[in-house]
Amino acid sequence: MEVIYIVLPIAILMAGGFLAAFLWSAHRGQFDDLDTPRHRAMFDDDSK
């Protein structure tokens, strides 16, 4: 039972870290355009 006093705060800190990373990346526009990257390979420009 004593291990819960160690594991629970660590789990809460990790969850908060992941939430902060998600909010930071969403704020920076990481998830704005989800369609273009998969189509970019089809329209590769090799006309040099």
PDB file of N, H, CA, C and O in Angstrom:
ATOM      1  N   MET A   1       0.814  -1.199   0.000  1.00  0.00           N
ATOM      2  CA  MET A   1       0.000   0.000   0.000  1.00  0.00           C
ATOM      3  C   MET A   1       0.858   1.264   0.000  1.00  0.00           C
ATOM      4  O   MET A   1       0.416   2.313  -0.470  1.00  0.00           O
ATOM      5  N   GLU A   2       2.072   1.173   0.520  1.00  0.00           N
ATOM      6  H   GLU A   2       2.432   0.321   0.901  1.00  0.00           H
ATOM      7  CA  GLU A   2       2.930   2.351   0.593  1.00  0.00           C
ATOM      8  C   GLU A   2       3.423   2.786  -0.786  1.00  0.00           C
ATOM      9  O   GLU A   2       3.790   3.944  -0.986  1.00  0.00           O
ATOM     10  N   VAL A   3       3.429   1.846  -1.736  1.00  0.00           N
ATOM     11  H   VAL A   3       3.132   0.905  -1.574  1.00  0.00           H
ATOM     12  CA  VAL A   3       3.931   2.179  -3.064  1.00  0.00           C
ATOM     13  C   VAL A   3       3.003   3.167  -3.781  1.00  0.00           C
ATOM     14  O   VAL A   3       3.436   3.875  -4.689  1.00  0.00           O
ATOM     15  N   ILE A   4       1.746   3.214  -3.381  1.00  0.00           N
ATOM     16  H   ILE A   4       1.394   2.638  -2.643  1.00  0.00           H
ATOM     17  CA  ILE A   4       0.807   4.139  -4.027  1.00  0.00           C
ATOM     18  C   ILE A   4       1.187   5.596  -3.739  1.00  0.00           C
ATOM     19  O   ILE A   4       0.869   6.482  -4.532  1.00  0.00           O
ATOM     20  N   TYR A   5       1.859   5.849  -2.621  1.00  0.00           N
ATOM     21  H   TYR A   5       2.118   5.129  -1.977  1.00  0.00           H
ATOM     22  CA  TYR A   5       2.291   7.209  -2.306  1.00  0.00           C
ATOM     23  C   TYR A   5       3.418   7.669  -3.216  1.00  0.00           C
ATOM     24  O   TYR A   5       3.677   8.867  -3.330  1.00  0.00           O
ATOM     25  N   ILE A   6       4.082   6.736  -3.858  1.00  0.00           N
ATOM     26  H   ILE A   6       3.872   5.763  -3.767  1.00  0.00           H
ATOM     27  CA  ILE A   6       5.155   7.063  -4.796  1.00  0.00           C
ATOM     28  C   ILE A   6       4.639   7.048  -6.229  1.00  0.00           C
ATOM     29  O   ILE A   6       4.952   7.941  -7.017  1.00  0.00           O
ATOM     30  N   VAL A   7       3.852   6.039  -6.561  1.00  0.00           N
ATOM     31  H   VAL A   7       3.598   5.314  -5.921  1.00  0.00           H
ATOM     32  CA  VAL A   7       3.411   5.843  -7.938  1.00  0.00           C
ATOM     33  C   VAL A   7       2.346   6.867  -8.348  1.00  0.00           C
ATOM     34  O   VAL A   7       2.370   7.352  -9.479  1.00  0.00           O
ATOM     35  N   LEU A   8       1.431   7.197  -7.465  1.00  0.00           N
ATOM     36  H   LEU A   8       1.412   6.803  -6.546  1.00  0.00           H
ATOM     37  CA  LEU A   8       0.353   8.129  -7.812  1.00  0.00           C
ATOM     38  C   LEU A   8       0.866   9.522  -8.165  1.00  0.00           C
ATOM     39  O   LEU A   8       0.441  10.061  -9.187  1.00  0.00           O
ATOM     40  N   PRO A   9       1.746  10.132  -7.388  1.00  0.00           N
ATOM     41  CA  PRO A   9       2.269  11.439  -7.802  1.00  0.00           C
ATOM     42  C   PRO A   9       3.077  11.382  -9.103  1.00  0.00           C
ATOM     43  O   PRO A   9       3.029  12.307  -9.914  1.00  0.00           O
ATOM     44  N   ILE A  10       3.813  10.295  -9.290  1.00  0.00           N
ATOM     45  H   ILE A  10       3.852   9.543  -8.631  1.00  0.00           H
ATOM     46  CA  ILE A  10       4.562  10.148 -10.541  1.00  0.00           C
ATOM     47  C   ILE A  10       3.610  10.051 -11.721  1.00  0.00           C
ATOM     48  O   ILE A  10       3.853  10.661 -12.762  1.00  0.00           O
ATOM     49  N   ALA A  11       2.526   9.290 -11.572  1.00  0.00           N
ATOM     50  H   ALA A  11       2.328   8.795 -10.726  1.00  0.00           H
ATOM     51  CA  ALA A  11       1.540   9.149 -12.644  1.00  0.00           C
ATOM     52  C   ALA A  11       0.850  10.481 -12.934  1.00  0.00           C
ATOM     53  O   ALA A  11       0.606  10.815 -14.093  1.00  0.00           O
ATOM     54  N   ILE A  12       0.539  11.231 -11.897  1.00  0.00           N
ATOM     55  H   ILE A  12       0.737  10.960 -10.955  1.00  0.00           H
ATOM     56  CA  ILE A  12      -0.101  12.540 -12.089  1.00  0.00           C
ATOM     57  C   ILE A  12       0.855  13.507 -12.788  1.00  0.00           C
ATOM     58  O   ILE A  12       0.438  14.260 -13.668  1.00  0.00           O
ATOM     59  N   LEU A  13       2.117  13.492 -12.407  1.00  0.00           N
ATOM     60  H   LEU A  13       2.456  12.880 -11.692  1.00  0.00           H
ATOM     61  CA  LEU A  13       3.108  14.355 -13.070  1.00  0.00           C
ATOM     62  C   LEU A  13       3.292  13.966 -14.543  1.00  0.00           C
ATOM     63  O   LEU A  13       3.396  14.831 -15.412  1.00  0.00           O
ATOM     64  N   MET A  14       3.330  12.665 -14.809  1.00  0.00           N
ATOM     65  H   MET A  14       3.246  11.962 -14.103  1.00  0.00           H
ATOM     66  CA  MET A  14       3.471  12.224 -16.201  1.00  0.00           C
ATOM     67  C   MET A  14       2.257  12.611 -17.030  1.00  0.00           C
ATOM     68  O   MET A  14       2.403  13.057 -18.168  1.00  0.00           O
ATOM     69  N   ALA A  15       1.064  12.449 -16.478  1.00  0.00           N
ATOM     70  H   ALA A  15       0.945  12.087 -15.553  1.00  0.00           H
ATOM     71  CA  ALA A  15      -0.157  12.832 -17.196  1.00  0.00           C
ATOM     72  C   ALA A  15      -0.173  14.334 -17.454  1.00  0.00           C
ATOM     73  O   ALA A  15      -0.551  14.775 -18.540  1.00  0.00           O
ATOM     74  N   GLY A  16       0.233  15.112 -16.469  1.00  0.00           N
ATOM     75  H   GLY A  16       0.540  14.753 -15.588  1.00  0.00           H
ATOM     76  CA  GLY A  16       0.310  16.558 -16.652  1.00  0.00           C
ATOM     77  C   GLY A  16       1.337  16.945 -17.699  1.00  0.00           C
ATOM     78  O   GLY A  16       1.124  17.887 -18.463  1.00  0.00           O
ATOM     79  N   GLY A  17       2.456  16.223 -17.741  1.00  0.00           N
ATOM     80  H   GLY A  17       2.629  15.457 -17.121  1.00  0.00           H
ATOM     81  CA  GLY A  17       3.470  16.485 -18.758  1.00  0.00           C
ATOM     82  C   GLY A  17       2.971  16.187 -20.158  1.00  0.00           C
ATOM     83  O   GLY A  17       3.204  16.958 -21.089  1.00  0.00           O
ATOM     84  N   PHE A  18       2.279  15.055 -20.303  1.00  0.00           N
ATOM     85  H   PHE A  18       2.090  14.429 -19.547  1.00  0.00           H
ATOM     86  CA  PHE A  18       1.730  14.722 -21.609  1.00  0.00           C
ATOM     87  C   PHE A  18       0.643  15.704 -22.027  1.00  0.00           C
ATOM     88  O   PHE A  18       0.554  16.058 -23.203  1.00  0.00           O
ATOM     89  N   LEU A  19      -0.176  16.143 -21.097  1.00  0.00           N
ATOM     90  H   LEU A  19      -0.104  15.856 -20.142  1.00  0.00           H
ATOM     91  CA  LEU A  19      -1.203  17.136 -21.409  1.00  0.00           C
ATOM     92  C   LEU A  19      -0.567  18.457 -21.818  1.00  0.00           C
ATOM     93  O   LEU A  19      -1.014  19.097 -22.770  1.00  0.00           O
ATOM     94  N   ALA A  20       0.469  18.863 -21.105  1.00  0.00           N
ATOM     95  H   ALA A  20       0.832  18.343 -20.332  1.00  0.00           H
ATOM     96  CA  ALA A  20       1.171  20.111 -21.452  1.00  0.00           C
ATOM     97  C   ALA A  20       1.818  20.004 -22.829  1.00  0.00           C
ATOM     98  O   ALA A  20       1.777  20.961 -23.602  1.00  0.00           O
ATOM     99  N   ALA A  21       2.416  18.853 -23.147  1.00  0.00           N
ATOM    100  H   ALA A  21       2.449  18.076 -22.518  1.00  0.00           H
ATOM    101  CA  ALA A  21       3.036  18.669 -24.463  1.00  0.00           C
ATOM    102  C   ALA A  21       1.985  18.702 -25.565  1.00  0.00           C
ATOM    103  O   ALA A  21       2.221  19.270 -26.631  1.00  0.00           O
ATOM    104  N   PHE A  22       0.829  18.096 -25.315  1.00  0.00           N
ATOM    105  H   PHE A  22       0.638  17.634 -24.449  1.00  0.00           H
ATOM    106  CA  PHE A  22      -0.244  18.122 -26.312  1.00  0.00           C
ATOM    107  C   PHE A  22      -0.763  19.534 -26.521  1.00  0.00           C
ATOM    108  O   PHE A  22      -0.936  19.967 -27.660  1.00  0.00           O
ATOM    109  N   LEU A  23      -1.011  20.250 -25.447  1.00  0.00           N
ATOM    110  H   LEU A  23      -0.870  19.898 -24.522  1.00  0.00           H
ATOM    111  CA  LEU A  23      -1.514  21.617 -25.581  1.00  0.00           C
ATOM    112  C   LEU A  23      -0.496  22.522 -26.256  1.00  0.00           C
ATOM    113  O   LEU A  23      -0.865  23.380 -27.059  1.00  0.00           O
ATOM    114  N   TRP A  24       0.785  22.339 -25.940  1.00  0.00           N
ATOM    115  H   TRP A  24       1.085  21.642 -25.288  1.00  0.00           H
ATOM    116  CA  TRP A  24       1.832  23.135 -26.572  1.00  0.00           C
ATOM    117  C   TRP A  24       1.880  22.865 -28.072  1.00  0.00           C
ATOM    118  O   TRP A  24       1.971  23.802 -28.865  1.00  0.00           O
ATOM    119  N   SER A  25       1.819  21.592 -28.471  1.00  0.00           N
ATOM    120  H   SER A  25       1.745  20.831 -27.827  1.00  0.00           H
ATOM    121  CA  SER A  25       1.891  21.269 -29.897  1.00  0.00           C
ATOM    122  C   SER A  25       0.624  21.699 -30.630  1.00  0.00           C
ATOM    123  O   SER A  25       0.696  22.099 -31.792  1.00  0.00           O
ATOM    124  N   ALA A  26      -0.519  21.626 -29.983  1.00  0.00           N
ATOM    125  H   ALA A  26      -0.578  21.302 -29.039  1.00  0.00           H
ATOM    126  CA  ALA A  26      -1.754  22.096 -30.616  1.00  0.00           C
ATOM    127  C   ALA A  26      -1.734  23.611 -30.777  1.00  0.00           C
ATOM    128  O   ALA A  26      -2.223  24.138 -31.776  1.00  0.00           O
ATOM    129  N   HIS A  27      -1.176  24.302 -29.810  1.00  0.00           N
ATOM    130  H   HIS A  27      -0.778  23.874 -28.999  1.00  0.00           H
ATOM    131  CA  HIS A  27      -1.081  25.761 -29.891  1.00  0.00           C
ATOM    132  C   HIS A  27      -0.105  26.197 -30.978  1.00  0.00           C
ATOM    133  O   HIS A  27      -0.306  27.239 -31.601  1.00  0.00           O
ATOM    134  N   ARG A  28       0.943  25.419 -31.214  1.00  0.00           N
ATOM    135  H   ARG A  28       1.106  24.572 -30.708  1.00  0.00           H
ATOM    136  CA  ARG A  28       1.948  25.757 -32.220  1.00  0.00           C
ATOM    137  C   ARG A  28       1.513  25.358 -33.627  1.00  0.00           C
ATOM    138  O   ARG A  28       2.248  25.621 -34.579  1.00  0.00           O
ATOM    139  N   GLY A  29       0.332  24.727 -33.800  1.00  0.00           N
ATOM    140  H   GLY A  29      -0.266  24.514 -33.027  1.00  0.00           H
ATOM    141  CA  GLY A  29      -0.172  24.404 -35.120  1.00  0.00           C
ATOM    142  C   GLY A  29       0.253  23.056 -35.651  1.00  0.00           C
ATOM    143  O   GLY A  29       0.203  22.830 -36.860  1.00  0.00           O
ATOM    144  N   GLN A  30       0.668  22.157 -34.784  1.00  0.00           N
ATOM    145  H   GLN A  30       0.709  22.341 -33.802  1.00  0.00           H
ATOM    146  CA  GLN A  30       1.147  20.854 -35.222  1.00  0.00           C
ATOM    147  C   GLN A  30       0.033  20.025 -35.881  1.00  0.00           C
ATOM    148  O   GLN A  30       0.310  19.214 -36.764  1.00  0.00           O
ATOM    149  N   PHE A  31      -1.203  20.221 -35.463  1.00  0.00           N
ATOM    150  H   PHE A  31      -1.428  20.879 -34.745  1.00  0.00           H
ATOM    151  CA  PHE A  31      -2.303  19.395 -35.939  1.00  0.00           C
ATOM    152  C   PHE A  31      -3.226  20.150 -36.895  1.00  0.00           C
ATOM    153  O   PHE A  31      -4.359  19.722 -37.114  1.00  0.00           O
ATOM    154  N   ASP A  32      -2.767  21.263 -37.469  1.00  0.00           N
ATOM    155  H   ASP A  32      -1.846  21.611 -37.291  1.00  0.00           H
ATOM    156  CA  ASP A  32      -3.627  22.068 -38.326  1.00  0.00           C
ATOM    157  C   ASP A  32      -3.918  21.403 -39.666  1.00  0.00           C
ATOM    158  O   ASP A  32      -5.075  21.359 -40.085  1.00  0.00           O
ATOM    159  N   ASP A  33      -2.916  20.895 -40.336  1.00  0.00           N
ATOM    160  H   ASP A  33      -1.977  20.931 -39.995  1.00  0.00           H
ATOM    161  CA  ASP A  33      -3.092  20.336 -41.673  1.00  0.00           C
ATOM    162  C   ASP A  33      -2.709  18.859 -41.660  1.00  0.00           C
ATOM    163  O   ASP A  33      -1.526  18.516 -41.654  1.00  0.00           O
ATOM    164  N   LEU A  34      -3.717  17.992 -41.655  1.00  0.00           N
ATOM    165  H   LEU A  34      -4.677  18.271 -41.659  1.00  0.00           H
ATOM    166  CA  LEU A  34      -3.454  16.560 -41.589  1.00  0.00           C
ATOM    167  C   LEU A  34      -3.527  15.891 -42.955  1.00  0.00           C
ATOM    168  O   LEU A  34      -3.157  14.723 -43.071  1.00  0.00           O
ATOM    169  N   ASP A  35      -3.993  16.589 -44.003  1.00  0.00           N
ATOM    170  H   ASP A  35      -4.293  17.538 -43.909  1.00  0.00           H
ATOM    171  CA  ASP A  35      -4.176  15.973 -45.312  1.00  0.00           C
ATOM    172  C   ASP A  35      -2.997  16.187 -46.252  1.00  0.00           C
ATOM    173  O   ASP A  35      -2.667  15.286 -47.023  1.00  0.00           O
ATOM    174  N   THR A  36      -2.359  17.340 -46.216  1.00  0.00           N
ATOM    175  H   THR A  36      -2.627  18.072 -45.590  1.00  0.00           H
ATOM    176  CA  THR A  36      -1.304  17.662 -47.170  1.00  0.00           C
ATOM    177  C   THR A  36      -0.087  16.741 -47.092  1.00  0.00           C
ATOM    178  O   THR A  36       0.403  16.335 -48.145  1.00  0.00           O
ATOM    179  N   PRO A  37       0.427  16.389 -45.930  1.00  0.00           N
ATOM    180  CA  PRO A  37       1.637  15.565 -45.899  1.00  0.00           C
ATOM    181  C   PRO A  37       1.484  14.218 -46.592  1.00  0.00           C
ATOM    182  O   PRO A  37       2.452  13.737 -47.181  1.00  0.00           O
ATOM    183  N   ARG A  38       0.326  13.594 -46.550  1.00  0.00           N
ATOM    184  H   ARG A  38      -0.460  13.986 -46.072  1.00  0.00           H
ATOM    185  CA  ARG A  38       0.185  12.291 -47.207  1.00  0.00           C
ATOM    186  C   ARG A  38       0.091  12.428 -48.727  1.00  0.00           C
ATOM    187  O   ARG A  38       0.393  11.474 -49.444  1.00  0.00           O
ATOM    188  N   HIS A  39      -0.321  13.590 -49.232  1.00  0.00           N
ATOM    189  H   HIS A  39      -0.566  14.365 -48.650  1.00  0.00           H
ATOM    190  CA  HIS A  39      -0.412  13.797 -50.676  1.00  0.00           C
ATOM    191  C   HIS A  39       0.856  14.416 -51.252  1.00  0.00           C
ATOM    192  O   HIS A  39       1.033  14.432 -52.470  1.00  0.00           O
ATOM    193  N   ARG A  40       1.725  14.916 -50.414  1.00  0.00           N
ATOM    194  H   ARG A  40       1.581  14.903 -49.424  1.00  0.00           H
ATOM    195  CA  ARG A  40       2.927  15.597 -50.869  1.00  0.00           C
ATOM    196  C   ARG A  40       3.856  14.677 -51.653  1.00  0.00           C
ATOM    197  O   ARG A  40       4.529  15.140 -52.574  1.00  0.00           O
ATOM    198  N   ALA A  41       3.913  13.402 -51.322  1.00  0.00           N
ATOM    199  H   ALA A  41       3.365  13.026 -50.575  1.00  0.00           H
ATOM    200  CA  ALA A  41       4.795  12.469 -52.008  1.00  0.00           C
ATOM    201  C   ALA A  41       4.332  12.213 -53.452  1.00  0.00           C
ATOM    202  O   ALA A  41       5.155  11.908 -54.315  1.00  0.00           O
ATOM    203  N   MET A  42       3.057  12.331 -53.715  1.00  0.00           N
ATOM    204  H   MET A  42       2.388  12.578 -53.014  1.00  0.00           H
ATOM    205  CA  MET A  42       2.541  12.091 -55.081  1.00  0.00           C
ATOM    206  C   MET A  42       2.894  13.229 -56.015  1.00  0.00           C
ATOM    207  O   MET A  42       3.018  13.018 -57.221  1.00  0.00           O
ATOM    208  N   PHE A  43       3.057  14.421 -55.490  1.00  0.00           N
ATOM    209  H   PHE A  43       2.957  14.593 -54.510  1.00  0.00           H
ATOM    210  CA  PHE A  43       3.322  15.587 -56.325  1.00  0.00           C
ATOM    211  C   PHE A  43       4.742  16.086 -56.134  1.00  0.00           C
ATOM    212  O   PHE A  43       4.983  17.293 -56.103  1.00  0.00           O
ATOM    213  N   ASP A  44       5.677  15.165 -56.006  1.00  0.00           N
ATOM    214  H   ASP A  44       5.481  14.184 -56.031  1.00  0.00           H
ATOM    215  CA  ASP A  44       7.082  15.529 -55.831  1.00  0.00           C
ATOM    216  C   ASP A  44       7.589  16.208 -57.089  1.00  0.00           C
ATOM    217  O   ASP A  44       7.302  15.763 -58.200  1.00  0.00           O
ATOM    218  N   ASP A  45       8.334  17.273 -56.919  1.00  0.00           N
ATOM    219  H   ASP A  45       8.567  17.635 -56.017  1.00  0.00           H
ATOM    220  CA  ASP A  45       8.773  18.083 -58.039  1.00  0.00           C
ATOM    221  C   ASP A  45      10.227  17.710 -58.398  1.00  0.00           C
ATOM    222  O   ASP A  45      11.152  18.103 -57.686  1.00  0.00           O
ATOM    223  N   ASP A  46      10.435  16.958 -59.491  1.00  0.00           N
ATOM    224  H   ASP A  46       9.684  16.639 -60.069  1.00  0.00           H
ATOM    225  CA  ASP A  46      11.776  16.574 -59.939  1.00  0.00           C
ATOM    226  C   ASP A  46      12.124  17.206 -61.284  1.00  0.00           C
ATOM    227  O   ASP A  46      12.799  16.570 -62.093  1.00  0.00           O
ATOM    228  N   SER A  47      11.695  18.409 -61.544  1.00  0.00           N
ATOM    229  H   SER A  47      11.146  18.925 -60.887  1.00  0.00           H
ATOM    230  CA  SER A  47      11.907  19.048 -62.843  1.00  0.00           C
ATOM    231  C   SER A  47      13.115  19.970 -62.841  1.00  0.00           C
ATOM    232  O   SER A  47      13.023  21.110 -63.295  1.00  0.00           O
ATOM    233  N   LYS A  48      14.242  19.494 -62.337  1.00  0.00           N
ATOM    234  H   LYS A  48      14.317  18.568 -61.967  1.00  0.00           H
ATOM    235  CA  LYS A  48      15.459  20.329 -62.291  1.00  0.00           C
ATOM    236  C   LYS A  48      16.253  20.202 -63.556  1.00  0.00           C
ATOM    237  O   LYS A  48      17.303  20.831 -63.692  1.00  0.00           O
TER     238      LYS A  48
END
